[in-house]
Amino acid sequence: MELLTTNNVWMMVCTALVFFMHLGFSLLEVGLTRQKNAINILFKNVFIICAGLLTYAILGFNLMYPGSFLAGVIPDYFFDLFGLSAPVADGSLDLAYNEGYTYWTDFLFQGMFAATAATIVSGAVAERIKLGSFMLFSVIYITIVYPIVGSWKWGGGFLDGLGFYDFAGSTLVHSVGGWGALIAIYLLGARLGKFGKDGQSHAIPGHNIPLATAGVFILWLGWFGFNGGSVLSADPSLTSITLVTTCLAAAAGGISAFLVSTIAYKNFDLTMFLNGILGGLVGITAGADLMSPFDAVLIGLVAGGVIVFGVSLIDKLKLDDPVGAVAVHLACGIWGTLAVGIFGSMAGFDQFLTQLAGVGIIGAFCCISAFVILSIIKATMGLRMEEKEETEGLDAHEHGMDAYAEFGTVHER
């Protein structure tokens, strides 16, 4: 019982840290975008965690893991359709999983992960998506797409049977959000003024880089729970090495992105530095428990380069991602997943092919799902704000509020 209590308390602490990450995402997105849309971005992030927890309780958790929230409520054939286990009422909801943690702790920890996938999309579509359309997409994506993908590995599905490995979600969380973000920005189009008539990309600076910096440090702290909690116990040895590899990859990712961007663009770009840290964190997430400190540094160094070239590629494709979400979460998520077959205790050509197959299968499913959902929303509700509303700011037109009222209204800036 003492071991159970210790493990369960650690899992609850990690749950709180992952919850805290949503403040980090909020500050990062607000800081890297314009003042006139700050309320809109904060509203989306608040909605995601609230709606995400409720919909994950109602359906999502039972799509990922057999449980009893919905036992007898949803017909079994619905679960059979996706090759999932139907929920069963076995009277064991209050029992521990192998002396690790309780069912309820598991639900809350996993629910925080689910909301993260939609938060990734929020940053990429900032400053031009209709709020109602975004909320509907988020609910569907969190409730159905994310849990189905998660069930294929973490729920003991076919990818788990193939030997696919993703410790804490480089693919199952970050790439799921990244694929959704990629499809969304493709269908939305770029912000007004992002690409000129000459086809060149024009920077649209964020209004508060100190906030963005604070957001990244909060996210780095939250990753102690994201990866540390994925150990699923308070095992001192495994937890310690996981946190060490996580931090070293983050640091290496930041340094790499700063150096590569400085060489490429001849300036010290803080936003590249910040996204490099996040890229290192995403990159190590798939194999944080398998890597040596040296492996973690190498993974982070590559991830930092992926950030710089990923952001450049997105621009060349005439796609508009205000916060670099696709480069951070999709490109580095793919890299981190493949790195499991290159570095660490599971490295090998067969494992690399398995990781590659998992990335491809999940990518195809997420792209098709996101495209169908967003296309239906676009055809019915519409995805994008009107030009006048986008120009004057979403805060004024959708919220009737200003993030910094004492400095005047958004119409004056």
N, C-alpha and C positions, 0 to 999 in steps of 0.2 A: 504493500500500500504506500509506503514511503517513496518507493521508486516511481510509482504511478503519479503521486502528487508532484514530485519534482519535475517529471517529464511534462505533466499537464500544465504546470505553472509556466514552464519555459515556452510551451506552445502558445499559451495565452499572451505572454509577453511579446512573442513574435507576431501574433495576430495584431496586437496594438501597434507594433512598428509598421506593419504593412498598411494598416489603416492610416497611419500618419503620413505614409507616402502620398496619399491623395492630396494633402496640403502641398506637398512638394510639387506634384504635377500641376496643381492650380497656380502656384506662384511662378513656376517655369513658363507656363503658357501665357499667363498675364504679362509677365515681364518681356517676353519675346514678341508680343503683338502690340497693337496701338491702343492708346488710352481710351478711345471712343468705343472699344469693344470689351473692356475689362469686366463689366458686370455680366455680360453675356457668357464669357468664358467661365467665370466663377459659378454662375447659375448652372451651366452644363455639368461642371465637376461635382457640385452638390447633388444634382439630380442623379448622376451616375451611381454614386455610392448608396443613395437611398433606394432608388428603383432597383439597382443591381442586387442588393441584399434581399429585397422582397421577392423578386422574380426567381432568384437562385433558390430561395426557400420553397417557393411554390412548385417549381419544376426543375430548374437547372441542376441542383444537387443530385436529384434522383436520376437524371440522365447520365451523370458522370459516375455515380456510385449507387449500388443497390441500397435502399433505405426504406423507411416506413412513413415518411411525410405524406406520401401519396398512395400508400397501399390501399387498393380497392377503389380508388377514386378515378384513376386513369386506366382505361382498358389495357391489358397486357400486350395486345397486338400493336399498340402505338410504339412500345419499346422494341418489340420484335422487328418492326419496320427498319430500325437503324442498328439491329444486331446488339441491342443493349439488354441488360438484365432488368426485369421488372422489379419495382420495389416490393418488399415483403415485410410484414409486421411480425417480428420475431421476439419482441419484448426485451430486446437487448440494448435499447438506445442509451441507457445510462451506464453501460459496461465499458471497460477500457479495451482498446485495441492492443493486444499483446503487451500489456503493462506500459503502453506508451501514452495515450491520451484518450479522452472520451469522445463519443460520437458527436456531442454538441460542440466541443472544441474543434473537431475536424470540420464541421459544417461552417463555423465562423471563419476559420483560417482559409478554407477554400473559397468562401464567399468573397473575401477581400481580393483574392487573385482574380476572380471572375470580373469584378468591377474594373480592375486594371486594364483589361483588354479593350474596353470601350473608351477608357480615358485616353489611351494612345490615339484613337481615332479623333477624339475631340481636338487635340492640338493641331493635327494635320489639316482639318477642315475649318479652322478658326477664321473668323472675320467675314464669312460670306454664306454660311449655311443657315437655312431657316431653323429656328429653335425646335419647333414642333417636329419637323422632319428628322432632325438629329435625335431627338428623344425617342421617337418611334423606332428608328434604326437601332439605337443602343439597346433598347429593351429586347428586341428580337435577337440581336447578335449575342447578348449576354445569356438570354434564356435558352436559346436553341443551338446556335453555331458553336460557341465556345464549349459548352458542356459535351456535345457530341465528339468534338475533337479530343477533348480531355479524356473522355471515356476510352478512346482507342489505346491510350498508354496508361494513364493513372488509374483508370477504371478496370484495368486488366483485359483490354480489348486486343484486337488483332495486331496492332503495332507493338504492343508489349510482348505478344507471342513471337513476333519476328526478331525481338532483341533490340528494338529501337530504345535509345536512352535519352531522357531529358530530365535531369535532376529537379530543376525548379522552374523550368518554363521558358528557355530561350526560344523554343518553337511553340510550345503549347500555350503560352501566354503572350509573349512579345511578338512573335511572328504572326500569331492569329490576329492581334490588333494591327500589326503592320500591313498585312495583306488587305484587311478591311480599309485601312487608311489609304493605301495605294489606289484601290478601286474608287474610293470616295472622291479623292482629289482629281482623278481622271474624269469622272462624271460631272464634277462640280465646275471644273475649269479654274483658271487662275484668278486671283484678286485683281481688281481694276488697278492698272498701273504697274503690275508686276512685270509684264513683258510689253515692250514698246513695239511700234510699227516696224522697227528694224529687227525685231526678233530677239533683241538682247534682253538679258535678265537685269532688272533694276532692283536693288535692295530696298526693302521696306523696313526700316529699323524698328525694333521693339522700343517701347516707351520707358521701360524700367529694368535695366540690366541688373541692378542690385537685387531686385526681387527674383529675377531668374537665377542669379547666383545662389541666393538663399534656398530656392527651390531645389537646386542640384544637391546642395549639402544635405538637405532634408531627405531627398531620395537616396543618397548614399547611406545615410543613417538607417533609413527604412529597409535597405537591402540586407542589413544584419538580420532582420526578421524574415525577409523574403527567402534568402538562401539558408540562413541559420535555422529557420523553422522547418525547412524542407528536409532536414535530417530526421524529423518526426520523433525526436527524443532529445533529451539533454545530455546525450553521450558526450563526455568531455573531449575525447580525442577527435571524434569526427566533427563535432561542432566547431572546435578550435581551428582545425585545418580548413574547414569550409569558410570561416570568416577571414582567415588569413589570405586564402586564394582570392576571395571576393575583393578584398581591399587592395591587394597588389595588382589585380587586373584593372581595377578602377584607376589607380594611380598611373599605371603604364599606359592605359588608354588616353588619359588626359595629356600626358607628356608627349605621346606619339602624335596625337591630333594637333597639339600646339606646334610641334616641330615641323610636321609635314605641311600644315597650312602656312606657317611662316616662310618656309622655302618656296611654296607654290605662289603665295600671294604677297610676300614681302611686307607683311604686317603681323602684329601680335593680336590675333583675333580671339577675344575672350569667349565668344559664343562657340567657336570651334573647340576650345579648351574644355568648356563645360559639356558639350555634347560628346567629346572624346571620353570623358569620365563615364558618362552614361553608357556609351558604346562598350567600354571595357566591362561594365557591370552586366550588361545584357549578354555579352560574349561569354563570360565565365559561368553564367547561370545554368547552362545545360550540363556542365561537368565539374562544378565547384568542389564536389566531394571526391573526385577522382584525380585531381591534378596536384602536382607538386608546386611549391612556390615559384620555381623557375618556369614551369609550364604556364602558370597563371600570368606571369609577366609577358611571356611570348604571345599568349592569346590577347592580352590587353594591347600590346604594341600593334598587332595586326588590326585589331578592332579600331584603334585610333586612326589608322590609315584608311580603313573602310569608311569611316565617318566622313573624312575630307573628300574622298573620291565619290562617295555615295551622294553627298549633298550636291556636288558638281554635276553628277549624272542626272539627278532629278531636275536640275535647272536646264540642262541640255535637252531633256525630253519635254520641256515646256510645261512641266508640272509644278504646282505651287504648294509647298509644304512649309508654312511659316515657322515651325519649331524644329524641323529636321527629324520628325517622328519616323519617317520611312527609313532613313539612313540609320537611325539609332536602333529602332526596334525590329525592323524587317531585315535589313542588310546584316547588322551585327547579330541578330537572332539566328539567321542562317549560318553565319560564320561560326558562332559558338556551338551550334548543333553539330556541324561538320567537324569541329575541332575535337569532339569526343573520339572520333575515329583516327585522329592524328596524334594527340597528346594523351598523357595519363595512362591509367591502368587498363583501360579498355581499347587502347589504340590498336589498329590493324586494318588491313584493306577491306576485309569482310564487314567489319563494323562501320567503316566509312561508307560503304555502299548501302548498308542498312540505314544509316543516318541520312544519306542522300535521298533514299526512297521515302523515308518519313517526311522529309522536308517537301518533296515533290507532291506526295499524296495530300498532305495537309494544305499546302499552298493551292492546289487545284480546287479542293473542296471549299476553302475560304473565299477564293476569288469568285468562284461560281455563285456561292451563297450570297456574298456581299453584292455582286452585280445584280442578281435577281431581286434582292430586297430593295436596293437603292433605285433600281430602274422602275420598280412598281411605285415606290414613293415619289420618284420624279414625275412619273406619268399621272399621278393622282393628286398629290399634295404640292408637288414642286419641291426642288431641293434648294434653290438659290434665292437669296434676297433680291429685291428689285434694285436697280442701279442707284436710285436716289437714296434708298435706305442703306445700302452698302457704303455709299459715299459719306453720308452724314453719321453713320455709326449704328450698330445694332443696339447699343445701350438705350439710345433715345427712342428708337422705333419699336423695339420689342419689350423694353423694360420700363421706359419712362423714368430712368434713373441715371445718375452719373457717379462714377467711382470716386471722383475727387470733386465734390460739389463746391467746395470753397474756392476752387480755382476757375470757376465758370462752367458753363454748360458745354457739352460736346459740340454744339453748333458753332461755338466761338473758336474751335481749334482746328 
